[in-house]
Amino acid sequence: MTDKEDVKVTGIYSKFWRITLVIVSMLLIFVGPTYVPYAMANLLKLDYYVSIGVGFFLFAVGMTFMLFLIRKKLITV
């Protein structure tokens, strides 16, 4: 008789969703405060301070999302 581990294929604890959520949070943390303000200020011609505010907001959302993933034990540090 062999031992089979129960592997969840669906849900937030699946390997696919864990990797996807980590990538999304990393994009929010690193791309949010760098490329988004640049694109908003130079390409869309919005006010510089508005674009910096949006970049800071995306950074805060990414950090909050990463904290959520750590607390739910989806990733370990």
C-alpha positions in Angstrom: 0.0 0.0 0.0 1.4 3.4 -0.9 0.9 6.7 1.0 -0.6 9.3 -1.2 -0.5 12.9 -0.2 -3.6 15.0 -0.7 -2.6 17.6 -3.2 -4.9 20.5 -3.7 -5.2 21.5 -7.3 -7.6 24.4 -6.8 -8.0 27.1 -4.3 -5.6 29.8 -3.0 -3.2 27.2 -1.6 -2.4 25.6 -4.9 1.0 26.0 -6.3 -0.2 28.0 -9.3 -2.1 30.5 -7.2 0.7 30.9 -4.7 3.2 31.7 -7.5 0.7 34.1 -9.2 -0.1 36.0 -6.1 3.5 36.4 -5.2 4.3 37.7 -8.7 1.4 40.2 -8.5 2.5 41.5 -5.1 6.1 41.9 -6.4 4.9 43.8 -9.4 2.9 46.1 -7.2 5.9 46.6 -4.9 8.6 47.2 -7.5 6.8 48.4 -10.7 4.2 50.5 -8.8 6.5 53.2 -7.5 8.9 53.2 -10.5 7.4 52.8 -13.9 3.8 53.8 -13.2 4.7 57.4 -12.0 7.0 57.7 -15.0 4.3 56.6 -17.4 1.7 58.9 -15.8 4.0 62.0 -15.7 5.6 61.7 -19.1 3.3 59.7 -21.3 -0.1 60.7 -19.9 1.0 64.3 -19.0 -0.5 64.2 -15.5 0.8 66.2 -12.6 4.0 64.9 -11.1 2.7 64.8 -7.5 -0.4 62.9 -8.6 1.8 60.3 -10.3 4.1 60.0 -7.2 1.0 59.6 -5.0 -0.4 56.8 -7.2 3.0 55.1 -7.2 3.2 55.3 -3.4 -0.4 54.0 -3.2 0.5 51.0 -5.4 3.6 50.3 -3.2 1.4 50.4 -0.1 -1.1 48.0 -1.7 1.7 45.6 -2.7 3.2 45.6 0.8 -0.2 45.0 2.4 -0.8 42.2 -0.1 2.6 40.6 0.7 1.9 40.9 4.5 -1.5 39.1 3.8 0.3 36.3 2.0 2.8 35.9 4.8 0.1 35.8 7.5 -1.9 33.2 5.5 1.3 31.1 5.3 1.1 31.1 1.5 4.8 32.0 1.5 7.3 31.5 4.2 10.2 33.9 5.1 
